[in-house]
Structure formats: C-alpha cells, structure tokens
Amino acid sequence: MMKAEKTTLNWDPAKKEWHVRIQMGEEVIKRALSKTPQDASEDVLRSKAVETAKDEGYDVDAAQVAIQR
C-alpha cells in the first residue's frame, strides 16, 4: 500500500455531500462520501476518509486528515 501525502475532506454545499481528496505526488483521487451528514463528527469523517483511501490502495494516517467545514 502506498502512503498518501495529503488527504482532505470538504463539504460540497451544491451536492450536499462530503468529498475526500487523496493526493500522492501528482496523482489526485477524489471520492464522494455519500450518506454522511454535514454535521458528522470529526472522528467519523476521519475514519471514512481512511476507509476510502484504503479501498483505493492508499495508506492514510487519520490524524493527518484535514477537514474543511
């Protein structure tokens, strides 16, 4: 599994869903976290971001996930 350099979560008000952005060098993967409420706790958001990254083959440290509300 490759280590992701940067992982961010942000709320998309137009689509009303969270988006996770996983960056490794020049490669960027963007995925939606559907069915996750806007007011979800930071722990829930971080764990979903880590799970999404693992599904894509990346290793992410939950403490390094940036959340932009």
CHARMM-style PDB file with segment names, atoms N, HN, CA, C and O in Angstrom:
ATOM      1  N   MET     1       0.842  -1.177   0.000  1.00  0.00      PROA
ATOM      2  CA  MET     1       0.000   0.000   0.000  1.00  0.00      PROA
ATOM      3  C   MET     1       0.889   1.243   0.000  1.00  0.00      PROA
ATOM      4  O   MET     1       1.885   1.300   0.722  1.00  0.00      PROA
ATOM      5  N   MET     2       0.529   2.225  -0.802  1.00  0.00      PROA
ATOM      6  HN  MET     2      -0.280   2.178  -1.388  1.00  0.00      PROA
ATOM      7  CA  MET     2       1.306   3.461  -0.888  1.00  0.00      PROA
ATOM      8  C   MET     2       0.808   4.463   0.159  1.00  0.00      PROA
ATOM      9  O   MET     2      -0.380   4.508   0.478  1.00  0.00      PROA
ATOM     10  N   LYS     3       1.719   5.245   0.673  1.00  0.00      PROA
ATOM     11  HN  LYS     3       2.684   5.208   0.414  1.00  0.00      PROA
ATOM     12  CA  LYS     3       1.401   6.271   1.670  1.00  0.00      PROA
ATOM     13  C   LYS     3       0.936   7.542   0.962  1.00  0.00      PROA
ATOM     14  O   LYS     3       1.663   8.088   0.131  1.00  0.00      PROA
ATOM     15  N   ALA     4      -0.258   8.013   1.281  1.00  0.00      PROA
ATOM     16  HN  ALA     4      -0.848   7.570   1.956  1.00  0.00      PROA
ATOM     17  CA  ALA     4      -0.779   9.252   0.701  1.00  0.00      PROA
ATOM     18  C   ALA     4      -0.059  10.437   1.340  1.00  0.00      PROA
ATOM     19  O   ALA     4       0.204  10.440   2.543  1.00  0.00      PROA
ATOM     20  N   GLU     5       0.253  11.433   0.531  1.00  0.00      PROA
ATOM     21  HN  GLU     5       0.039  11.431  -0.446  1.00  0.00      PROA
ATOM     22  CA  GLU     5       0.948  12.618   1.031  1.00  0.00      PROA
ATOM     23  C   GLU     5       0.001  13.576   1.743  1.00  0.00      PROA
ATOM     24  O   GLU     5       0.359  14.185   2.751  1.00  0.00      PROA
ATOM     25  N   LYS     6      -1.210  13.700   1.208  1.00  0.00      PROA
ATOM     26  HN  LYS     6      -1.500  13.205   0.389  1.00  0.00      PROA
ATOM     27  CA  LYS     6      -2.148  14.678   1.751  1.00  0.00      PROA
ATOM     28  C   LYS     6      -3.568  14.162   1.549  1.00  0.00      PROA
ATOM     29  O   LYS     6      -3.907  13.656   0.480  1.00  0.00      PROA
ATOM     30  N   THR     7      -4.383  14.291   2.571  1.00  0.00      PROA
ATOM     31  HN  THR     7      -4.107  14.702   3.440  1.00  0.00      PROA
ATOM     32  CA  THR     7      -5.785  13.884   2.488  1.00  0.00      PROA
ATOM     33  C   THR     7      -6.642  14.984   3.095  1.00  0.00      PROA
ATOM     34  O   THR     7      -6.410  15.416   4.224  1.00  0.00      PROA
ATOM     35  N   THR     8      -7.629  15.430   2.339  1.00  0.00      PROA
ATOM     36  HN  THR     8      -7.817  15.079   1.422  1.00  0.00      PROA
ATOM     37  CA  THR     8      -8.520  16.479   2.831  1.00  0.00      PROA
ATOM     38  C   THR     8      -9.977  16.081   2.611  1.00  0.00      PROA
ATOM     39  O   THR     8     -10.307  15.339   1.685  1.00  0.00      PROA
ATOM     40  N   LEU     9     -10.822  16.587   3.475  1.00  0.00      PROA
ATOM     41  HN  LEU     9     -10.553  17.190   4.226  1.00  0.00      PROA
ATOM     42  CA  LEU     9     -12.269  16.413   3.365  1.00  0.00      PROA
ATOM     43  C   LEU     9     -12.901  17.784   3.305  1.00  0.00      PROA
ATOM     44  O   LEU     9     -12.532  18.676   4.069  1.00  0.00      PROA
ATOM     45  N   ASN    10     -13.848  17.959   2.405  1.00  0.00      PROA
ATOM     46  HN  ASN    10     -14.147  17.235   1.784  1.00  0.00      PROA
ATOM     47  CA  ASN    10     -14.568  19.224   2.381  1.00  0.00      PROA
ATOM     48  C   ASN    10     -16.031  18.977   2.035  1.00  0.00      PROA
ATOM     49  O   ASN    10     -16.369  18.020   1.339  1.00  0.00      PROA
ATOM     50  N   TRP    11     -16.885  19.852   2.530  1.00  0.00      PROA
ATOM     51  HN  TRP    11     -16.611  20.630   3.096  1.00  0.00      PROA
ATOM     52  CA  TRP    11     -18.327  19.767   2.303  1.00  0.00      PROA
ATOM     53  C   TRP    11     -18.663  20.503   1.020  1.00  0.00      PROA
ATOM     54  O   TRP    11     -18.274  21.656   0.839  1.00  0.00      PROA
ATOM     55  N   ASP    12     -19.383  19.840   0.132  1.00  0.00      PROA
ATOM     56  HN  ASP    12     -19.699  18.903   0.279  1.00  0.00      PROA
ATOM     57  CA  ASP    12     -19.841  20.450  -1.117  1.00  0.00      PROA
ATOM     58  C   ASP    12     -21.301  20.859  -0.921  1.00  0.00      PROA
ATOM     59  O   ASP    12     -22.183  20.000  -0.925  1.00  0.00      PROA
ATOM     60  N   PRO    13     -21.569  22.155  -0.750  1.00  0.00      PROA
ATOM     61  CA  PRO    13     -22.952  22.584  -0.480  1.00  0.00      PROA
ATOM     62  C   PRO    13     -23.885  22.360  -1.675  1.00  0.00      PROA
ATOM     63  O   PRO    13     -25.085  22.158  -1.487  1.00  0.00      PROA
ATOM     64  N   ALA    14     -23.357  22.393  -2.886  1.00  0.00      PROA
ATOM     65  HN  ALA    14     -22.383  22.558  -3.039  1.00  0.00      PROA
ATOM     66  CA  ALA    14     -24.200  22.193  -4.064  1.00  0.00      PROA
ATOM     67  C   ALA    14     -24.708  20.749  -4.143  1.00  0.00      PROA
ATOM     68  O   ALA    14     -25.869  20.511  -4.475  1.00  0.00      PROA
ATOM     69  N   LYS    15     -23.840  19.800  -3.840  1.00  0.00      PROA
ATOM     70  HN  LYS    15     -22.897  19.993  -3.570  1.00  0.00      PROA
ATOM     71  CA  LYS    15     -24.217  18.383  -3.902  1.00  0.00      PROA
ATOM     72  C   LYS    15     -24.654  17.829  -2.553  1.00  0.00      PROA
ATOM     73  O   LYS    15     -25.160  16.710  -2.462  1.00  0.00      PROA
ATOM     74  N   LYS    16     -24.453  18.624  -1.509  1.00  0.00      PROA
ATOM     75  HN  LYS    16     -24.042  19.533  -1.583  1.00  0.00      PROA
ATOM     76  CA  LYS    16     -24.820  18.250  -0.144  1.00  0.00      PROA
ATOM     77  C   LYS    16     -24.196  16.915   0.267  1.00  0.00      PROA
ATOM     78  O   LYS    16     -24.871  16.009   0.755  1.00  0.00      PROA
ATOM     79  N   GLU    17     -22.870  16.831   0.048  1.00  0.00      PROA
ATOM     80  HN  GLU    17     -22.321  17.567  -0.348  1.00  0.00      PROA
ATOM     81  CA  GLU    17     -22.131  15.644   0.458  1.00  0.00      PROA
ATOM     82  C   GLU    17     -20.664  15.987   0.699  1.00  0.00      PROA
ATOM     83  O   GLU    17     -20.148  16.985   0.196  1.00  0.00      PROA
ATOM     84  N   TRP    18     -20.010  15.133   1.481  1.00  0.00      PROA
ATOM     85  HN  TRP    18     -20.429  14.322   1.889  1.00  0.00      PROA
ATOM     86  CA  TRP    18     -18.591  15.293   1.756  1.00  0.00      PROA
ATOM     87  C   TRP    18     -17.785  14.712   0.605  1.00  0.00      PROA
ATOM     88  O   TRP    18     -18.184  13.724  -0.010  1.00  0.00      PROA
ATOM     89  N   HSD    19     -16.644  15.336   0.320  1.00  0.00      PROA
ATOM     90  HN  HSD    19     -16.320  16.139   0.820  1.00  0.00      PROA
ATOM     91  CA  HSD    19     -15.725  14.837  -0.695  1.00  0.00      PROA
ATOM     92  C   HSD    19     -14.357  14.635  -0.051  1.00  0.00      PROA
ATOM     93  O   HSD    19     -13.864  15.501   0.672  1.00  0.00      PROA
ATOM     94  N   VAL    20     -13.757  13.492  -0.321  1.00  0.00      PROA
ATOM     95  HN  VAL    20     -14.158  12.788  -0.908  1.00  0.00      PROA
ATOM     96  CA  VAL    20     -12.407  13.211   0.162  1.00  0.00      PROA
ATOM     97  C   VAL    20     -11.464  13.347  -1.030  1.00  0.00      PROA
ATOM     98  O   VAL    20     -11.755  12.880  -2.130  1.00  0.00      PROA
ATOM     99  N   ARG    21     -10.338  13.992  -0.787  1.00  0.00      PROA
ATOM    100  HN  ARG    21     -10.101  14.372   0.108  1.00  0.00      PROA
ATOM    101  CA  ARG    21      -9.319  14.211  -1.821  1.00  0.00      PROA
ATOM    102  C   ARG    21      -8.022  13.603  -1.302  1.00  0.00      PROA
ATOM    103  O   ARG    21      -7.488  14.033  -0.280  1.00  0.00      PROA
ATOM    104  N   ILE    22      -7.518  12.593  -2.021  1.00  0.00      PROA
ATOM    105  HN  ILE    22      -7.952  12.244  -2.851  1.00  0.00      PROA
ATOM    106  CA  ILE    22      -6.311  11.874  -1.632  1.00  0.00      PROA
ATOM    107  C   ILE    22      -5.229  12.213  -2.649  1.00  0.00      PROA
ATOM    108  O   ILE    22      -5.414  12.021  -3.851  1.00  0.00      PROA
ATOM    109  N   GLN    23      -4.095  12.718  -2.161  1.00  0.00      PROA
ATOM    110  HN  GLN    23      -3.944  12.874  -1.185  1.00  0.00      PROA
ATOM    111  CA  GLN    23      -3.022  13.143  -3.057  1.00  0.00      PROA
ATOM    112  C   GLN    23      -1.759  12.345  -2.806  1.00  0.00      PROA
ATOM    113  O   GLN    23      -1.321  12.172  -1.668  1.00  0.00      PROA
ATOM    114  N   MET    24      -1.180  11.860  -3.905  1.00  0.00      PROA
ATOM    115  HN  MET    24      -1.536  12.000  -4.829  1.00  0.00      PROA
ATOM    116  CA  MET    24       0.099  11.150  -3.875  1.00  0.00      PROA
ATOM    117  C   MET    24       0.905  11.669  -5.052  1.00  0.00      PROA
ATOM    118  O   MET    24       0.691  11.257  -6.193  1.00  0.00      PROA
ATOM    119  N   GLY    25       1.837  12.580  -4.769  1.00  0.00      PROA
ATOM    120  HN  GLY    25       2.010  12.914  -3.842  1.00  0.00      PROA
ATOM    121  CA  GLY    25       2.600  13.210  -5.849  1.00  0.00      PROA
ATOM    122  C   GLY    25       1.666  14.033  -6.717  1.00  0.00      PROA
ATOM    123  O   GLY    25       0.925  14.879  -6.216  1.00  0.00      PROA
ATOM    124  N   GLU    26       1.701  13.784  -8.019  1.00  0.00      PROA
ATOM    125  HN  GLU    26       2.303  13.097  -8.426  1.00  0.00      PROA
ATOM    126  CA  GLU    26       0.835  14.499  -8.962  1.00  0.00      PROA
ATOM    127  C   GLU    26      -0.541  13.853  -9.081  1.00  0.00      PROA
ATOM    128  O   GLU    26      -1.466  14.464  -9.617  1.00  0.00      PROA
ATOM    129  N   GLU    27      -0.684  12.642  -8.593  1.00  0.00      PROA
ATOM    130  HN  GLU    27       0.067  12.146  -8.157  1.00  0.00      PROA
ATOM    131  CA  GLU    27      -1.945  11.923  -8.686  1.00  0.00      PROA
ATOM    132  C   GLU    27      -2.901  12.370  -7.588  1.00  0.00      PROA
ATOM    133  O   GLU    27      -2.535  12.442  -6.415  1.00  0.00      PROA
ATOM    134  N   VAL    28      -4.135  12.668  -7.992  1.00  0.00      PROA
ATOM    135  HN  VAL    28      -4.433  12.610  -8.945  1.00  0.00      PROA
ATOM    136  CA  VAL    28      -5.173  13.087  -7.050  1.00  0.00      PROA
ATOM    137  C   VAL    28      -6.414  12.240  -7.304  1.00  0.00      PROA
ATOM    138  O   VAL    28      -6.875  12.118  -8.439  1.00  0.00      PROA
ATOM    139  N   ILE    29      -6.938  11.665  -6.248  1.00  0.00      PROA
ATOM    140  HN  ILE    29      -6.563  11.763  -5.326  1.00  0.00      PROA
ATOM    141  CA  ILE    29      -8.158  10.873  -6.333  1.00  0.00      PROA
ATOM    142  C   ILE    29      -9.223  11.591  -5.516  1.00  0.00      PROA
ATOM    143  O   ILE    29      -8.992  11.960  -4.364  1.00  0.00      PROA
ATOM    144  N   LYS    30     -10.388  11.787  -6.119  1.00  0.00      PROA
ATOM    145  HN  LYS    30     -10.576  11.487  -7.054  1.00  0.00      PROA
ATOM    146  CA  LYS    30     -11.497  12.449  -5.440  1.00  0.00      PROA
ATOM    147  C   LYS    30     -12.665  11.471  -5.375  1.00  0.00      PROA
ATOM    148  O   LYS    30     -13.037  10.854  -6.373  1.00  0.00      PROA
ATOM    149  N   ARG    31     -13.226  11.345  -4.191  1.00  0.00      PROA
ATOM    150  HN  ARG    31     -12.924  11.847  -3.380  1.00  0.00      PROA
ATOM    151  CA  ARG    31     -14.371  10.458  -3.973  1.00  0.00      PROA
ATOM    152  C   ARG    31     -15.397  11.146  -3.079  1.00  0.00      PROA
ATOM    153  O   ARG    31     -15.049  11.924  -2.191  1.00  0.00      PROA
ATOM    154  N   ALA    32     -16.659  10.845  -3.334  1.00  0.00      PROA
ATOM    155  HN  ALA    32     -16.941  10.213  -4.056  1.00  0.00      PROA
ATOM    156  CA  ALA    32     -17.743  11.382  -2.512  1.00  0.00      PROA
ATOM    157  C   ALA    32     -18.012  10.429  -1.354  1.00  0.00      PROA
ATOM    158  O   ALA    32     -17.936   9.210  -1.507  1.00  0.00      PROA
ATOM    159  N   LEU    33     -18.324  10.995  -0.207  1.00  0.00      PROA
ATOM    160  HN  LEU    33     -18.385  11.986  -0.083  1.00  0.00      PROA
ATOM    161  CA  LEU    33     -18.738  10.205   0.950  1.00  0.00      PROA
ATOM    162  C   LEU    33     -20.246  10.354   1.075  1.00  0.00      PROA
ATOM    163  O   LEU    33     -20.739  11.130   1.894  1.00  0.00      PROA
ATOM    164  N   SER    34     -20.962   9.617   0.271  1.00  0.00      PROA
ATOM    165  HN  SER    34     -20.562   8.986  -0.394  1.00  0.00      PROA
ATOM    166  CA  SER    34     -22.418   9.737   0.282  1.00  0.00      PROA
ATOM    167  C   SER    34     -22.989   9.194   1.591  1.00  0.00      PROA
ATOM    168  O   SER    34     -22.385   8.353   2.256  1.00  0.00      PROA
ATOM    169  N   LYS    35     -24.143   9.690   1.929  1.00  0.00      PROA
ATOM    170  HN  LYS    35     -24.634  10.374   1.389  1.00  0.00      PROA
ATOM    171  CA  LYS    35     -24.865   9.308   3.144  1.00  0.00      PROA
ATOM    172  C   LYS    35     -24.111   9.641   4.430  1.00  0.00      PROA
ATOM    173  O   LYS    35     -24.293   8.982   5.453  1.00  0.00      PROA
ATOM    174  N   THR    36     -23.268  10.662   4.369  1.00  0.00      PROA
ATOM    175  HN  THR    36     -23.120  11.197   3.538  1.00  0.00      PROA
ATOM    176  CA  THR    36     -22.577  11.141   5.563  1.00  0.00      PROA
ATOM    177  C   THR    36     -23.117  12.541   5.848  1.00  0.00      PROA
ATOM    178  O   THR    36     -22.954  13.437   5.019  1.00  0.00      PROA
ATOM    179  N   PRO    37     -23.750  12.748   6.993  1.00  0.00      PROA
ATOM    180  CA  PRO    37     -24.360  14.049   7.276  1.00  0.00      PROA
ATOM    181  C   PRO    37     -23.322  15.166   7.411  1.00  0.00      PROA
ATOM    182  O   PRO    37     -22.170  14.929   7.773  1.00  0.00      PROA
ATOM    183  N   GLN    38     -23.757  16.363   7.117  1.00  0.00      PROA
ATOM    184  HN  GLN    38     -24.693  16.556   6.823  1.00  0.00      PROA
ATOM    185  CA  GLN    38     -22.877  17.524   7.191  1.00  0.00      PROA
ATOM    186  C   GLN    38     -22.334  17.721   8.598  1.00  0.00      PROA
ATOM    187  O   GLN    38     -21.191  18.148   8.761  1.00  0.00      PROA
ATOM    188  N   ASP    39     -23.126  17.420   9.608  1.00  0.00      PROA
ATOM    189  HN  ASP    39     -24.054  17.073   9.476  1.00  0.00      PROA
ATOM    190  CA  ASP    39     -22.704  17.635  10.986  1.00  0.00      PROA
ATOM    191  C   ASP    39     -22.047  16.403  11.619  1.00  0.00      PROA
ATOM    192  O   ASP    39     -21.998  16.287  12.844  1.00  0.00      PROA
ATOM    193  N   ALA    40     -21.549  15.498  10.798  1.00  0.00      PROA
ATOM    194  HN  ALA    40     -21.589  15.593   9.803  1.00  0.00      PROA
ATOM    195  CA  ALA    40     -20.866  14.299  11.310  1.00  0.00      PROA
ATOM    196  C   ALA    40     -19.645  14.711  12.126  1.00  0.00      PROA
ATOM    197  O   ALA    40     -19.013  15.730  11.848  1.00  0.00      PROA
ATOM    198  N   SER    41     -19.327  13.913  13.125  1.00  0.00      PROA
ATOM    199  HN  SER    41     -19.841  13.086  13.351  1.00  0.00      PROA
ATOM    200  CA  SER    41     -18.177  14.235  13.980  1.00  0.00      PROA
ATOM    201  C   SER    41     -16.869  14.068  13.199  1.00  0.00      PROA
ATOM    202  O   SER    41     -16.810  13.366  12.191  1.00  0.00      PROA
ATOM    203  N   GLU    42     -15.836  14.730  13.693  1.00  0.00      PROA
ATOM    204  HN  GLU    42     -15.883  15.301  14.513  1.00  0.00      PROA
ATOM    205  CA  GLU    42     -14.532  14.647  13.032  1.00  0.00      PROA
ATOM    206  C   GLU    42     -13.995  13.224  13.042  1.00  0.00      PROA
ATOM    207  O   GLU    42     -13.345  12.806  12.083  1.00  0.00      PROA
ATOM    208  N   ASP    43     -14.255  12.471  14.114  1.00  0.00      PROA
ATOM    209  HN  ASP    43     -14.783  12.811  14.892  1.00  0.00      PROA
ATOM    210  CA  ASP    43     -13.800  11.082  14.174  1.00  0.00      PROA
ATOM    211  C   ASP    43     -14.447  10.236  13.083  1.00  0.00      PROA
ATOM    212  O   ASP    43     -13.779   9.428  12.438  1.00  0.00      PROA
ATOM    213  N   VAL    44     -15.745  10.424  12.880  1.00  0.00      PROA
ATOM    214  HN  VAL    44     -16.288  11.081  13.404  1.00  0.00      PROA
ATOM    215  CA  VAL    44     -16.462   9.681  11.840  1.00  0.00      PROA
ATOM    216  C   VAL    44     -15.917  10.047  10.464  1.00  0.00      PROA
ATOM    217  O   VAL    44     -15.668   9.170   9.637  1.00  0.00      PROA
ATOM    218  N   LEU    45     -15.732  11.344  10.221  1.00  0.00      PROA
ATOM    219  HN  LEU    45     -15.934  12.056  10.894  1.00  0.00      PROA
ATOM    220  CA  LEU    45     -15.225  11.792   8.927  1.00  0.00      PROA
ATOM    221  C   LEU    45     -13.826  11.249   8.660  1.00  0.00      PROA
ATOM    222  O   LEU    45     -13.528  10.793   7.556  1.00  0.00      PROA
ATOM    223  N   ARG    46     -12.972  11.301   9.677  1.00  0.00      PROA
ATOM    224  HN  ARG    46     -13.213  11.671  10.574  1.00  0.00      PROA
ATOM    225  CA  ARG    46     -11.608  10.795   9.505  1.00  0.00      PROA
ATOM    226  C   ARG    46     -11.604   9.293   9.210  1.00  0.00      PROA
ATOM    227  O   ARG    46     -10.869   8.835   8.335  1.00  0.00      PROA
ATOM    228  N   SER    47     -12.413   8.534   9.931  1.00  0.00      PROA
ATOM    229  HN  SER    47     -13.009   8.906  10.642  1.00  0.00      PROA
ATOM    230  CA  SER    47     -12.435   7.088   9.712  1.00  0.00      PROA
ATOM    231  C   SER    47     -12.968   6.752   8.321  1.00  0.00      PROA
ATOM    232  O   SER    47     -12.491   5.807   7.693  1.00  0.00      PROA
ATOM    233  N   LYS    48     -13.951   7.511   7.830  1.00  0.00      PROA
ATOM    234  HN  LYS    48     -14.339   8.279   8.339  1.00  0.00      PROA
ATOM    235  CA  LYS    48     -14.457   7.279   6.479  1.00  0.00      PROA
ATOM    236  C   LYS    48     -13.422   7.650   5.421  1.00  0.00      PROA
ATOM    237  O   LYS    48     -13.323   6.986   4.389  1.00  0.00      PROA
ATOM    238  N   ALA    49     -12.656   8.701   5.672  1.00  0.00      PROA
ATOM    239  HN  ALA    49     -12.737   9.241   6.510  1.00  0.00      PROA
ATOM    240  CA  ALA    49     -11.599   9.085   4.742  1.00  0.00      PROA
ATOM    241  C   ALA    49     -10.521   8.010   4.678  1.00  0.00      PROA
ATOM    242  O   ALA    49     -10.042   7.678   3.593  1.00  0.00      PROA
ATOM    243  N   VAL    50     -10.136   7.465   5.828  1.00  0.00      PROA
ATOM    244  HN  VAL    50     -10.525   7.734   6.709  1.00  0.00      PROA
ATOM    245  CA  VAL    50      -9.128   6.402   5.875  1.00  0.00      PROA
ATOM    246  C   VAL    50      -9.648   5.158   5.165  1.00  0.00      PROA
ATOM    247  O   VAL    50      -8.910   4.519   4.415  1.00  0.00      PROA
ATOM    248  N   GLU    51     -10.896   4.814   5.393  1.00  0.00      PROA
ATOM    249  HN  GLU    51     -11.495   5.333   6.002  1.00  0.00      PROA
ATOM    250  CA  GLU    51     -11.505   3.652   4.745  1.00  0.00      PROA
ATOM    251  C   GLU    51     -11.544   3.818   3.224  1.00  0.00      PROA
ATOM    252  O   GLU    51     -11.234   2.884   2.484  1.00  0.00      PROA
ATOM    253  N   THR    52     -11.924   5.010   2.766  1.00  0.00      PROA
ATOM    254  HN  THR    52     -12.175   5.769   3.367  1.00  0.00      PROA
ATOM    255  CA  THR    52     -11.970   5.299   1.331  1.00  0.00      PROA
ATOM    256  C   THR    52     -10.581   5.195   0.716  1.00  0.00      PROA
ATOM    257  O   THR    52     -10.416   4.631  -0.365  1.00  0.00      PROA
ATOM    258  N   ALA    53      -9.587   5.739   1.404  1.00  0.00      PROA
ATOM    259  HN  ALA    53      -9.722   6.198   2.283  1.00  0.00      PROA
ATOM    260  CA  ALA    53      -8.213   5.677   0.904  1.00  0.00      PROA
ATOM    261  C   ALA    53      -7.731   4.226   0.812  1.00  0.00      PROA
ATOM    262  O   ALA    53      -7.082   3.850  -0.164  1.00  0.00      PROA
ATOM    263  N   LYS    54      -8.044   3.421   1.814  1.00  0.00      PROA
ATOM    264  HN  LYS    54      -8.571   3.727   2.607  1.00  0.00      PROA
ATOM    265  CA  LYS    54      -7.641   2.008   1.789  1.00  0.00      PROA
ATOM    266  C   LYS    54      -8.290   1.278   0.622  1.00  0.00      PROA
ATOM    267  O   LYS    54      -7.660   0.432  -0.013  1.00  0.00      PROA
ATOM    268  N   ASP    55      -9.546   1.600   0.339  1.00  0.00      PROA
ATOM    269  HN  ASP    55     -10.058   2.287   0.855  1.00  0.00      PROA
ATOM    270  CA  ASP    55     -10.239   1.000  -0.806  1.00  0.00      PROA
ATOM    271  C   ASP    55      -9.526   1.321  -2.119  1.00  0.00      PROA
ATOM    272  O   ASP    55      -9.570   0.537  -3.067  1.00  0.00      PROA
ATOM    273  N   GLU    56      -8.869   2.478  -2.164  1.00  0.00      PROA
ATOM    274  HN  GLU    56      -8.833   3.115  -1.394  1.00  0.00      PROA
ATOM    275  CA  GLU    56      -8.146   2.909  -3.364  1.00  0.00      PROA
ATOM    276  C   GLU    56      -6.682   2.455  -3.362  1.00  0.00      PROA
ATOM    277  O   GLU    56      -5.951   2.696  -4.323  1.00  0.00      PROA
ATOM    278  N   GLY    57      -6.260   1.796  -2.275  1.00  0.00      PROA
ATOM    279  HN  GLY    57      -6.853   1.601  -1.494  1.00  0.00      PROA
ATOM    280  CA  GLY    57      -4.899   1.286  -2.211  1.00  0.00      PROA
ATOM    281  C   GLY    57      -3.889   2.228  -1.573  1.00  0.00      PROA
ATOM    282  O   GLY    57      -2.685   2.095  -1.793  1.00  0.00      PROA
ATOM    283  N   TYR    58      -4.377   3.179  -0.782  1.00  0.00      PROA
ATOM    284  HN  TYR    58      -5.355   3.287  -0.604  1.00  0.00      PROA
ATOM    285  CA  TYR    58      -3.501   4.143  -0.122  1.00  0.00      PROA
ATOM    286  C   TYR    58      -3.582   4.007   1.391  1.00  0.00      PROA
ATOM    287  O   TYR    58      -4.628   3.668   1.946  1.00  0.00      PROA
ATOM    288  N   ASP    59      -2.474   4.274   2.037  1.00  0.00      PROA
ATOM    289  HN  ASP    59      -1.625   4.549   1.586  1.00  0.00      PROA
ATOM    290  CA  ASP    59      -2.404   4.278   3.494  1.00  0.00      PROA
ATOM    291  C   ASP    59      -2.466   5.726   3.961  1.00  0.00      PROA
ATOM    292  O   ASP    59      -1.684   6.566   3.516  1.00  0.00      PROA
ATOM    293  N   VAL    60      -3.400   6.010   4.859  1.00  0.00      PROA
ATOM    294  HN  VAL    60      -4.036   5.327   5.221  1.00  0.00      PROA
ATOM    295  CA  VAL    60      -3.596   7.375   5.362  1.00  0.00      PROA
ATOM    296  C   VAL    60      -3.606   7.338   6.881  1.00  0.00      PROA
ATOM    297  O   VAL    60      -4.259   6.488   7.486  1.00  0.00      PROA
ATOM    298  N   ASP    61      -2.877   8.266   7.493  1.00  0.00      PROA
ATOM    299  HN  ASP    61      -2.347   8.957   7.001  1.00  0.00      PROA
ATOM    300  CA  ASP    61      -2.900   8.441   8.942  1.00  0.00      PROA
ATOM    301  C   ASP    61      -4.096   9.323   9.278  1.00  0.00      PROA
ATOM    302  O   ASP    61      -4.174  10.461   8.816  1.00  0.00      PROA
ATOM    303  N   ALA    62      -5.024   8.810  10.074  1.00  0.00      PROA
ATOM    304  HN  ALA    62      -4.961   7.885  10.450  1.00  0.00      PROA
ATOM    305  CA  ALA    62      -6.250   9.551  10.402  1.00  0.00      PROA
ATOM    306  C   ALA    62      -5.950  10.911  11.025  1.00  0.00      PROA
ATOM    307  O   ALA    62      -6.705  11.861  10.815  1.00  0.00      PROA
ATOM    308  N   ALA    63      -4.874  11.022  11.779  1.00  0.00      PROA
ATOM    309  HN  ALA    63      -4.261  10.251  11.949  1.00  0.00      PROA
ATOM    310  CA  ALA    63      -4.524  12.283  12.427  1.00  0.00      PROA
ATOM    311  C   ALA    63      -4.103  13.352  11.406  1.00  0.00      PROA
ATOM    312  O   ALA    63      -4.126  14.543  11.715  1.00  0.00      PROA
ATOM    313  N   GLN    64      -3.723  12.936  10.209  1.00  0.00      PROA
ATOM    314  HN  GLN    64      -3.705  11.968   9.958  1.00  0.00      PROA
ATOM    315  CA  GLN    64      -3.243  13.862   9.198  1.00  0.00      PROA
ATOM    316  C   GLN    64      -4.353  14.297   8.222  1.00  0.00      PROA
ATOM    317  O   GLN    64      -4.087  15.069   7.301  1.00  0.00      PROA
ATOM    318  N   VAL    65      -5.575  13.819   8.410  1.00  0.00      PROA
ATOM    319  HN  VAL    65      -5.791  13.191   9.158  1.00  0.00      PROA
ATOM    320  CA  VAL    65      -6.689  14.178   7.531  1.00  0.00      PROA
ATOM    321  C   VAL    65      -7.175  15.577   7.895  1.00  0.00      PROA
ATOM    322  O   VAL    65      -7.555  15.831   9.038  1.00  0.00      PROA
ATOM    323  N   ALA    66      -7.160  16.480   6.921  1.00  0.00      PROA
ATOM    324  HN  ALA    66      -6.851  16.274   5.993  1.00  0.00      PROA
ATOM    325  CA  ALA    66      -7.615  17.862   7.131  1.00  0.00      PROA
ATOM    326  C   ALA    66      -9.103  17.944   6.784  1.00  0.00      PROA
ATOM    327  O   ALA    66      -9.532  17.481   5.727  1.00  0.00      PROA
ATOM    328  N   ILE    67      -9.873  18.533   7.680  1.00  0.00      PROA
ATOM    329  HN  ILE    67      -9.524  18.909   8.539  1.00  0.00      PROA
ATOM    330  CA  ILE    67     -11.316  18.685   7.471  1.00  0.00      PROA
ATOM    331  C   ILE    67     -11.634  20.154   7.302  1.00  0.00      PROA
ATOM    332  O   ILE    67     -11.310  20.983   8.153  1.00  0.00      PROA
ATOM    333  N   GLN    68     -12.278  20.463   6.178  1.00  0.00      PROA
ATOM    334  HN  GLN    68     -12.541  19.791   5.486  1.00  0.00      PROA
ATOM    335  CA  GLN    68     -12.672  21.847   5.870  1.00  0.00      PROA
ATOM    336  C   GLN    68     -14.191  21.916   5.869  1.00  0.00      PROA
ATOM    337  O   GLN    68     -14.845  21.410   4.957  1.00  0.00      PROA
ATOM    338  N   ARG    69     -14.744  22.544   6.896  1.00  0.00      PROA
ATOM    339  HN  ARG    69     -14.213  22.954   7.637  1.00  0.00      PROA
ATOM    340  CA  ARG    69     -16.215  22.611   7.015  1.00  0.00      PROA
ATOM    341  C   ARG    69     -16.770  23.807   6.329  1.00  0.00      PROA
ATOM    342  OT1 ARG    69     -17.983  24.014   6.333  1.00  0.00      PROA
TER     343      ARG     69
END
